[in-house]
Structure formats: structure tokens, C-alpha cells
Amino acid sequence: MSDRRKFILNMARGIGITALGGFVWSAYVEEAIASPLLLRPPGAIKEVDFLKTCIKCGLCVEACPYDTLLLAKPGDNKPLGTPYFIPREIPCYMCPDIPCVPVCPTGALDESSVTTNGELDINVAQMGVAVVDDSSCIAFWGIQCDACYRACPLLGEAISIVYEKNERTGKHAFMKPIVHTDICTGCGLCEKACVTEKAAIFVLPREVALGRAGDYYIKGWDKEDDKRVKNAHAIKTKTRLSKENALDSLNDSGDLY
């Protein structure tokens, strides 16, 4: 084989390997920045900050006694090396000592967010919130089912059953599950227990599942909510006055006509 031919073949191989490497790397980058609807371990800080803080060490995954937590790997289409869980497969079993949190070396899992009166408290975790699809939940059809209610570790608190008369039959009562979002931890035990082929109750990240009323509406009976709105108005007023002062200053200087 001539030197010229060897050179061309080597160049071709080099270009092929470089291209392959580029494709592989682009796939990794795509997964690294992907933002699917992921459920993180208890105590996880906001997703944007979590991705910056988590060092992908896997210590939380190793600490989980139920194999609930998974570590995202290539091909999962999730930020690589980060912990997550799938409730329908293995939910969070609400360990009282929350072993996955204290082992986090960076604070990506914030121990203070799952602490009450100086002690770890899994009941205040906010991994997500359960959402009921009433069009596929058989309890809303009139078929008596309380599987999600019974599976909930905060029995009668995070999920309650509302009884309503079934006008269609005139005999049986509807047993409708209602999720109380301020108490639900997002553990997913309800989703795991759901009897329908595809769960009619499922957990979503709180920022996705929950709405926001805004500052125009207030719970008149809630003093804390009253403070929230007053603070919001104070901030808006301060901002508006700052803008007005700036405009007045410009007008005085003759820069605006």
C-alpha cells in the first residue's frame, strides 16, 4: 500500500472517530441539560440549583434501603448521574431517619428542609404532589375504591375521601379521593397502589402540578396570606415609586419632553 493511500485511510479513520465522538458527546450534553418531569429525593433543593449542586456521587442512592432511588445513566434521557425515582415502580417508603439526606455532601439534599424541632421529619418532605385524573379514576365512576387513600402514609391527612350521592344508581355513594396539596409529600405510595392499568393518581413535581393565585386574590381568613399580599404590594409600590422618581429626575433635567 502506498504512503498516499495509507495517509488517506488514516485521515478517514480519524474523521470517522472524531464524528462518532461528536455524536456521542452531543448525546451526553443533550441528556445533561434535559429537563423532564423528574422526582428527586426528599430534601432536594430547587431543580435549577440542584443540578448545579449535585456532584453525582450516588451516596443517596446507596443509602436508600428500598432501592427507590435511581441514578440517571446514558440513555435515560435524564440529567446524567443525578438521583430520581419512579413511584409506579418503587415509591418512597418514608423512612423516619431519611437515610438518603444526611449523606449528601453538598447540600443538594437540604437536611434543614426535612427537619422539625431539630429532628428529621419525613412528613414535611415536598418531593412532589399527587394529582388525581378523575376521568380515569374508577372511584369517580361510582366503583368503590379507596386504594390510594389506604396506601397513604399520612392516612386521612394527605388524602381524604369525599362521599357523594350517586344520582345514576340512587343507591351507591361516590368515594372520591381528594389530595390535600399542603400535606402531600409526593412519596408516590398512592400511585403505586392505584388499581387502574395506568395510575389514575400520579405524582408530579410541585412547581408543575400546583397553580398560583397571584397577588390579586387573598384568603381573608388567613393572616399569613394577608401578610403575603401586603408584602407583595409594598414591593410593587416601592418599585413604582422608584420608576416615578427616576422619570421626575429626567424631566427636571430637561432630558424628556
N, C-alpha and C positions, 0 to 999 in steps of 0.2 A: 504494500500500500504506500502510495506516495505521501510525502510530507504535507503536500497541499490538501490531499484528501483527509489525512488524519486531522489536520487543523480544522477543516470544515466540520467533520464529525464531532470533534471535541467542542467546537463552538455551539453546535446544535444541541448537544447534551447539556451544555452549560445553560443555554437559553431555556431548554425544557425544564431543567431543575429549578431555575430561577422563577419561571412562570408558575410551576407547581407550588413552590414555596409562597409565591404571592397569593395564589388562590387559597392555600391553607391559612395563611396569615389573615387574609381578609375575612375568612370564615370565623376565625377566633375573635377578631375585632368586632364583627357583627354580633357575636354572642356576648361579648364583654359589655356592649352598650345596649343590648336588648332590654326592654322594659315590659316584660309580660306581667300578668296578674299573679305575682308571687306572694306566698305567705311565709313570713320569716319567723324565727324562733321567738319565744317570749322576750320582752325587753328590747327588741330591735328598735333602733332609732329610725328617724325618717329615711325613706329609701335612698334619696339622693346622698344623704350623709352616710348612710350605711355602706353604700358602695365605695365611698371614699375611705371609710374607716376600717372595714373588714379586711383582714390580711389573708383570708382564705386558708387559715391554718387547720380547720376541721376539728378543733378541740370540742366545740359544742356538739358536733355530730357524734364524736366518740363518747361524749358524756351521756348522751340520750339512752336510757335503759330500754326503750321500746323500739329503737330503730326508726323512730318517727322522722328524724331529720335526715335529709339527703344533701349531698354535696354536688352542685351542678358540674357536670362533666361535658366534654366536647360532644356536640350533637344534641344536647338537651335544649338548645336554644334559650338558655338562661345565662345570666352573668356567671362566667366560669369560676368555680371554686367557692361559690357562696352557698350558704345553707338555706334550705327551704323545706316545706313539707306539703304533702298532698293528702288532705283529710279523708277523702273517699278511700284511700289505700290504708294509711296509718295516721290517725289523728293524734293530736297532743293529748296525752293522758293526765295532764295537770299534776305533775309531780309536786308535792308540797315544798320540797327543797330546791326545786327548779335547777337541777344539776348543770344544765346547758349554759346558764347565765354566768355564774361566778367564774367559770374557767376562761371566759373571753378576755384576752389580754389587752384589747384596745378600747373597750367601751362601746363597740358596735352593738353589743347587747348590754344595755344600761341597767345595772342592778338596782339603782335607785327608783327606776320606773316600776319595778315589781316589788317594792318594799313598803310595808305599812307598819308604823310604830317601831321601826328598827328591825323588823323581821321580814324575811322573804314571804311574799303573798301572791301566789299564782292567780288568785281570784281577781286581781286588779290588772292582769295582763290584757293587752289590746293587740292581739295577733291579727285580728280581723273582726268581721261581724257576719253573723248568719243572715241569709236572705231567703225568704220563702217565695217560691213560684206558685201562687195559688191556682194557676191554671192546670198544673200537673200534680199538685198535692192532693192525694185522694181524700184527705180529711175535708177539703173544701168541696169535694163531690158529694159528701154525705156518708162516705165509708168511714167507719170508726177506726181511727188510728192515732196513737199518741207516742209512736216510737221515738220521735225526736225529743219530745218532752221528757220521756223516761230516761233517755240517754244523757240528757244534760246534767253535768256535774253540779250545777247551781240550780237544783230542782225547784221549780216554781218561781225562780227569780229571773233567770236569763230568758226562759221561755215559759209562757203561761198558756193555758187552754181557755178559749172563749167559747161558751156554749150558746148556740143559736138554734131556734126552731127551724126545722126543715119543712118548708111550706109545700114542697113537692110531694113528700110522703105523708106529712101530717103526723108522723109517729116518731121518727128518729131525730135526734139533735145533731147539728153540726158540731164537731170538736175542732175548732180552728186554732192552730198554733200561732202565737204572736211572739215575736222576738223583741226583747227589750234591749235596745242597742247600747244603752248606757251601762248595762251589766254584762252583756255577752262578751266573752273573752276571745272568741274566734277559735276555740280549740278544735272544732270540727267533729266532735263526737256525735252530734246530731246528724251531720252529713253522712257519716259512716253508718249510722243506724237506719237511715231512711230506707224504706222498703221498696220504693219505686225503682224501676230499671236504671234510670238516670236520676240522681238525687234531686228531689223537689225542694230541698233545703240545702243551701251550699254557702260556703264561707268565701267572702271577698275581702280584700284589703279595705280598711275603714275609709280611707280617703276616696275610694272608688264607690263603695256601697252607700255612703251617707250623703245626704243633701246638706245644704246650708241655707238657713232662712235669711241671712243678711241682717243689716242693722236697722232695716225699716220695720221689723217685727219684733215684738218683745213679749215675754211671758210675764204678765203683770203681777202674777202671784209669786214669782221667783226673784228674790232680791239680788241674787248673784247675776241673773240675766239682766237685771236693771243696771247693774254696775257695768256689765259688758257694753251695753248700748251707750251709756253715759261716757265711758272711756272712748268709744269709737267717735262719738260726736265731738268730744274735746279735741281729739286728734285731727278730725276734719276741719273744725273751726280754726285751730292753730295753723293748719296748712293753708286754709283760705285767707286768713289774715296776713300770713307771710307773703302770699302772692299779691294781695292788695297793697301791702306796704311797698313791695318791690315796684309795682306799677305806679304808685304815687310818687315814689322816688324818681322814676324815669320821667314822669310827667313834669315834676318840679324842675328837672334839669333841662327840659325842653327837647328831650330826645324823641318823645312820642307826640303825635299830632292827631 
